[in-house]
Amino acid sequence: MSATSSIVEAERCQYRSCMRGRLPANVILRPADLAILERVFAQVIPEHDTHPGELAMLLVRLFQDGITDEHELLTAAEKWSR
């Protein structure tokens, strides 16, 4: 299992145990960071039947965990939404 797959699976488990729609209070994203996250979000949502809030939280957490490359985020989000 790759590191990205492990993080995605951990995020699934962690998400189930937290409240929907809540992000950690320490989320700090710059405009350029948000632009990357928005592009990935926009690519994944139309292709997969997934809850937008869950996907948004996953992307933010992956980004905070150091996955900041757009392609890597897209790959992780697509794996998660399957």
C-alpha positions in Angstrom: 0.0 0.0 0.0 1.4 3.4 -1.0 1.8 6.3 1.4 -1.0 8.2 -0.4 -3.3 5.2 -0.1 -2.6 4.9 3.6 -3.3 8.5 4.2 -6.6 8.3 2.2 -7.7 5.3 4.2 -6.8 7.0 7.4 -8.8 10.0 6.4 -11.8 7.9 5.7 -11.6 6.4 9.1 -10.9 9.8 10.8 -13.7 11.5 8.9 -16.3 8.9 10.1 -15.4 9.7 13.7 -15.7 13.5 13.4 -18.6 15.8 12.8 -19.6 16.6 9.2 -18.6 19.9 7.9 -16.1 20.7 10.6 -12.5 21.6 9.8 -9.7 22.0 12.3 -9.5 25.6 13.6 -5.8 25.8 12.6 -6.5 25.5 8.8 -4.4 28.2 7.1 -4.4 28.2 3.4 -3.0 30.8 1.0 -4.8 31.9 -2.2 -2.5 29.7 -4.3 -3.2 26.7 -2.0 -6.9 27.3 -2.4 -6.6 27.5 -6.2 -4.9 24.0 -6.3 -7.6 22.5 -4.0 -10.4 24.1 -6.1 -9.0 22.7 -9.3 -8.7 19.2 -7.9 -12.2 19.4 -6.3 -13.7 20.6 -9.6 -12.2 17.6 -11.4 -13.3 15.0 -9.0 -16.8 16.0 -8.1 -18.4 15.6 -11.6 -16.7 12.2 -12.2 -17.7 10.6 -8.9 -20.8 10.3 -6.7 -19.3 11.7 -3.5 -20.3 14.1 -0.8 -18.8 17.5 -1.6 -18.1 18.3 2.1 -16.3 15.0 2.6 -14.1 15.6 -0.4 -13.3 19.2 0.6 -12.2 18.0 4.1 -10.1 15.2 2.6 -8.3 17.6 0.2 -7.6 20.1 3.0 -6.2 17.4 5.3 -4.1 15.8 2.6 -2.7 19.2 1.8 -1.9 19.9 5.4 -0.2 16.5 5.7 2.2 17.6 2.9 0.5 16.4 -0.3 0.6 19.7 -2.1 1.2 18.5 -5.6 -1.9 18.9 -7.7 -1.5 15.5 -9.5 -0.9 13.7 -6.2 -4.0 15.3 -4.7 -6.1 14.3 -7.7 -4.8 10.7 -7.5 -5.6 10.5 -3.8 -9.0 12.0 -4.2 -9.9 9.7 -7.0 -8.8 6.7 -5.0 -10.8 7.9 -2.0 -14.0 8.5 -4.0 -14.1 5.0 -5.5 
